[in-house]
């Protein structure tokens, strides 16, 4: 009996070259999509860790506010090149010192805060809770104590009207009374510097003063952004909402007291922002600039 029927098709139980070719194509397509999904899956996991980290900072802020009756107060930063100048403590440093915790890993519920551990309060060192795993700068080993999360000083370069405006004392109750805690940004992501003196999204430029009509000098670029979570200044732990998320370049005045230090991240969707009610939301680079600036501003003067 012939292995083929009258139409020339292969008898059952046998596979033609064409069948093999089709299966190879299908397997290739499936493998392609699986490989494409792997980076997205990894980024989804990294983004979840970042959101969790920021959520714990939100719990820490709430607990601190409950204990102290106010949020951490940020002192005025020193000049960038002032020899011997000591920067005031950053909000995260102040929170750890008051709550007396080794890290934020146990901060999951503001109604049930962990017990203080005075003998384990850390010095300046790497704190995994303060690092976004999507940011390559946090794992490069360049900086002694890097942080991906910065405190908001306001909606412009002067740093006078944010939740952590320089020298201003605020509480969550006061913010709720003025504008509502769910509408005000407390912390946002900002890329850590690459350690190189070159202009880039993660680095910043030093300028004589702000505002200024002069074009920034690329030779004044510095790569130590976000290198120390302990110090309150625009190099390391502060940001504002004058620049849109992901905008570049960031600028800091030489006296250290004003800056255009924008939020930024390596996440595909945008920048994670922690609001005063503890909520963490993604803000896209295309956000309306008027809205973005409003999120960074607490209208205290209109209510005093």
C-alpha positions as CSV (number, residue, x, y, z in Angstrom):
1,X,0.0,0.0,0.0
2,X,1.4,3.4,-1.0
3,X,2.6,5.7,1.9
4,X,0.7,8.5,0.2
5,X,-3.0,8.9,-0.7
6,X,-4.3,10.2,-3.9
7,X,-3.8,13.8,-2.8
8,X,-0.1,13.3,-2.0
9,X,-0.4,13.9,1.8
10,X,1.7,12.0,4.3
11,X,0.2,8.9,5.8
12,X,-0.7,9.1,9.5
13,X,2.2,8.6,11.9
14,X,4.7,10.3,9.8
15,X,5.9,14.0,9.9
16,X,6.9,15.9,6.9
17,X,9.7,18.5,6.6
18,X,7.1,21.2,6.4
19,X,5.6,20.0,9.7
20,X,9.0,20.3,11.3
21,X,9.6,23.7,9.9
22,X,6.2,24.9,11.3
23,X,7.0,23.5,14.8
24,X,10.5,25.2,14.7
25,X,8.9,28.6,13.9
26,X,6.3,28.2,16.6
27,X,8.9,27.2,19.2
28,X,11.1,30.2,18.2
29,X,8.2,32.6,18.5
30,X,7.2,31.2,22.0
31,X,10.9,31.5,23.1
32,X,11.1,35.0,21.8
33,X,8.1,36.1,23.8
34,X,9.4,34.3,26.9
35,X,12.7,36.1,26.6
36,X,11.0,39.4,26.1
37,X,8.9,38.8,29.3
38,X,11.9,38.1,31.5
39,X,13.2,41.7,31.7
40,X,9.6,43.0,32.3
41,X,9.2,40.4,35.1
42,X,12.5,41.5,36.7
43,X,11.5,45.1,36.5
44,X,8.1,44.4,38.0
45,X,9.8,42.8,41.0
46,X,12.3,45.6,41.4
47,X,9.5,48.2,41.2
48,X,7.6,46.3,43.9
49,X,10.6,46.4,46.2
50,X,11.0,50.1,45.6
51,X,7.3,50.7,46.4
52,X,7.7,48.6,49.6
53,X,10.7,50.7,50.6
54,X,8.9,53.9,50.2
55,X,5.9,52.6,52.0
56,X,8.0,51.8,55.0
57,X,9.4,55.4,54.9
58,X,5.8,56.5,55.0
59,X,5.1,54.4,58.1
60,X,8.3,55.8,59.7
61,X,7.1,59.4,59.1
62,X,3.7,58.6,60.7
63,X,5.3,57.0,63.7
64,X,7.8,59.9,64.1
65,X,4.9,62.4,63.8
66,X,3.0,60.5,66.5
67,X,5.9,60.6,68.9
68,X,7.2,64.1,68.2
69,X,4.1,65.9,67.2
70,X,5.8,67.1,64.0
71,X,7.8,65.8,61.1
72,X,11.7,66.0,61.0
73,X,12.9,69.6,60.6
74,X,15.5,70.2,57.9
75,X,18.3,72.6,58.7
76,X,19.9,74.9,56.2
77,X,22.6,73.2,54.1
78,X,26.1,74.5,54.1
79,X,28.1,75.6,51.0
80,X,29.1,72.8,48.7
81,X,32.8,73.6,49.1
82,X,32.8,75.0,52.6
83,X,35.8,73.4,54.3
84,X,34.9,71.9,57.6
85,X,31.2,72.6,57.2
86,X,28.8,70.0,58.8
87,X,25.5,69.4,57.1
88,X,22.4,69.0,59.3
89,X,20.9,65.6,59.6
90,X,18.7,64.4,56.8
91,X,15.1,63.4,57.6
92,X,15.9,59.7,57.4
93,X,18.8,60.1,59.8
94,X,16.6,62.0,62.2
95,X,13.9,59.4,62.1
96,X,16.3,56.6,62.8
97,X,17.9,58.5,65.7
98,X,14.5,59.2,67.3
99,X,12.9,55.8,66.7
100,X,16.1,54.0,67.5
101,X,15.8,51.3,64.9
102,X,18.6,49.5,63.0
103,X,16.5,49.8,59.8
104,X,13.0,50.1,58.4
105,X,12.3,46.4,57.7
106,X,9.9,46.1,60.7
107,X,7.9,49.3,59.8
108,X,4.8,47.9,58.2
109,X,2.0,49.2,60.4
110,X,2.0,52.7,62.1
111,X,-0.5,51.4,64.7
112,X,2.0,48.7,65.8
113,X,5.5,50.2,65.6
114,X,8.5,48.0,66.5
115,X,10.2,48.4,69.8
116,X,13.3,50.7,69.9
117,X,16.7,49.1,69.8
118,X,19.1,51.8,71.0
119,X,22.1,49.4,70.9
120,X,21.6,48.8,67.1
121,X,21.1,52.3,65.8
122,X,23.3,52.4,62.6
123,X,25.9,54.9,61.6
124,X,26.6,56.0,58.1
125,X,26.5,52.8,56.1
126,X,24.6,51.1,53.3
127,X,20.9,50.6,54.1
128,X,19.1,48.3,51.7
129,X,15.7,49.9,52.7
130,X,16.9,53.2,51.2
131,X,17.9,51.8,47.8
132,X,15.8,51.2,44.6
133,X,17.1,48.0,43.0
134,X,16.3,49.4,39.5
135,X,18.9,52.1,40.0
136,X,22.4,50.9,38.9
137,X,24.1,53.6,41.0
138,X,22.9,52.0,44.2
139,X,24.8,48.8,43.6
140,X,27.9,50.1,42.0
141,X,29.9,50.4,45.2
142,X,30.8,54.0,44.4
143,X,29.2,55.8,47.4
144,X,29.6,55.1,51.2
145,X,25.8,55.3,52.1
146,X,23.7,55.9,49.0
147,X,20.0,56.6,48.9
148,X,17.4,56.6,46.2
149,X,14.8,58.5,48.2
150,X,14.8,62.3,48.8
151,X,12.7,64.7,50.9
152,X,10.6,67.4,49.2
153,X,11.5,71.0,50.0
154,X,8.9,72.7,47.8
155,X,7.9,73.6,44.3
156,X,10.9,75.8,43.3
157,X,14.6,76.3,43.8
158,X,14.3,78.2,47.0
159,X,13.1,75.2,49.1
160,X,10.8,77.3,51.2
161,X,7.3,75.8,50.9
162,X,7.5,72.0,50.8
163,X,6.8,69.3,53.5
164,X,10.5,69.5,54.4
165,X,11.1,73.2,53.6
166,X,14.4,74.4,55.0
167,X,14.0,75.4,58.6
168,X,10.2,75.0,58.7
169,X,8.3,72.9,61.2
170,X,5.2,71.0,60.1
171,X,3.1,68.2,61.3
172,X,0.8,65.8,59.4
173,X,-2.2,67.3,61.2
174,X,-1.2,70.8,60.0
175,X,-0.7,69.5,56.4
176,X,-4.1,67.8,56.5
177,X,-5.6,71.1,57.7
178,X,-4.0,73.1,55.0
179,X,-4.1,71.0,51.8
180,X,-4.8,67.4,52.8
181,X,-2.0,64.8,53.3
182,X,-3.1,62.7,50.3
183,X,-2.1,65.6,47.9
184,X,1.3,66.5,49.2
185,X,4.6,64.8,48.2
186,X,6.9,63.9,51.1
187,X,9.6,61.8,49.3
188,X,10.4,60.9,45.7
189,X,12.9,58.8,43.9
190,X,16.1,60.4,42.5
191,X,18.8,58.5,40.6
192,X,22.1,58.1,42.4
193,X,25.2,59.7,40.7
194,X,27.6,57.6,38.7
195,X,30.7,58.9,40.4
196,X,31.9,60.6,37.2
197,X,32.3,64.4,36.7
198,X,30.1,64.5,33.6
199,X,26.7,65.9,32.8
200,X,24.0,63.2,32.9
201,X,20.5,62.6,34.3
202,X,21.8,61.1,37.5
203,X,24.5,63.7,38.1
204,X,24.2,67.5,38.7
205,X,25.9,70.8,37.9
206,X,27.2,73.4,40.3
207,X,26.2,77.0,39.4
208,X,27.2,80.2,41.1
209,X,23.6,81.0,42.1
210,X,20.0,80.4,41.4
211,X,18.1,81.7,39.5
212,X,20.6,82.5,36.9
213,X,20.5,83.4,33.2
214,X,23.9,82.0,32.6
215,X,24.2,78.7,30.8
216,X,25.6,75.9,33.2
217,X,29.1,74.9,32.6
218,X,29.3,71.1,31.8
219,X,32.8,71.1,33.5
220,X,31.0,71.8,36.8
221,X,29.3,68.4,36.8
222,X,29.6,66.2,39.9
223,X,28.7,62.5,40.3
224,X,28.2,62.2,44.1
225,X,24.4,62.7,43.9
226,X,22.6,60.6,46.5
227,X,25.8,59.4,48.0
228,X,24.9,59.8,51.7
229,X,21.5,59.4,53.3
230,X,22.7,61.0,56.5
231,X,23.2,64.6,55.4
232,X,20.5,67.1,54.6
233,X,21.5,68.9,51.4
234,X,20.6,68.9,47.8
235,X,23.6,66.8,46.8
236,X,22.3,63.8,48.7
237,X,18.8,63.9,50.3
238,X,16.7,66.8,49.2
239,X,14.8,67.6,46.0
240,X,12.1,69.9,44.7
241,X,9.3,70.2,42.1
242,X,10.6,73.0,39.8
243,X,11.9,70.4,37.3
244,X,9.5,67.9,35.8
245,X,10.2,64.2,36.7
246,X,13.1,62.9,34.7
247,X,14.2,66.4,33.5
248,X,17.8,67.3,33.2
249,X,20.2,68.9,34.2
250,X,19.8,69.2,37.9
251,X,21.5,72.3,39.3
252,X,22.8,73.2,42.8
253,X,23.9,76.7,43.8
254,X,27.4,76.9,45.2
255,X,26.1,78.1,48.6
256,X,24.1,74.9,48.9
257,X,20.9,76.7,49.8
258,X,18.9,76.4,46.5
259,X,18.7,74.0,43.7
260,X,16.9,72.6,40.7
261,X,17.1,69.0,41.9
262,X,14.4,67.0,40.1
263,X,13.0,63.5,40.8
264,X,14.1,60.7,38.5
265,X,14.2,56.9,38.3
266,X,15.0,53.9,36.1
267,X,11.5,52.5,36.2
268,X,9.8,52.3,32.9
269,X,6.5,53.9,34.0
270,X,7.9,56.9,35.9
271,X,9.0,58.0,39.3
272,X,7.6,56.6,42.6
273,X,6.4,59.4,44.9
274,X,5.5,58.9,48.6
275,X,2.6,61.1,49.7
276,X,2.0,62.3,53.3
277,X,-0.8,59.8,53.8
278,X,1.6,56.9,53.2
279,X,0.5,56.2,49.7
280,X,3.1,55.5,47.0
281,X,2.1,56.4,43.4
282,X,3.9,56.5,40.1
283,X,4.1,59.9,38.5
284,X,4.9,59.9,34.8
285,X,7.4,62.4,33.1
286,X,4.4,63.7,31.1
287,X,2.6,64.9,34.3
288,X,1.1,68.4,34.0
289,X,3.8,70.8,35.4
290,X,1.3,72.9,37.2
291,X,0.0,69.8,39.0
292,X,3.5,68.6,39.7
293,X,4.5,71.8,41.3
294,X,1.3,71.9,43.4
295,X,2.0,68.4,44.7
296,X,5.3,69.7,46.1
297,X,3.9,72.9,47.7
298,X,2.2,73.3,51.1
299,X,0.4,76.7,51.1
300,X,1.3,77.5,54.7
301,X,1.4,81.3,54.2
302,X,-2.2,81.5,53.1
303,X,-3.4,79.9,56.3
304,X,-1.3,81.9,58.9
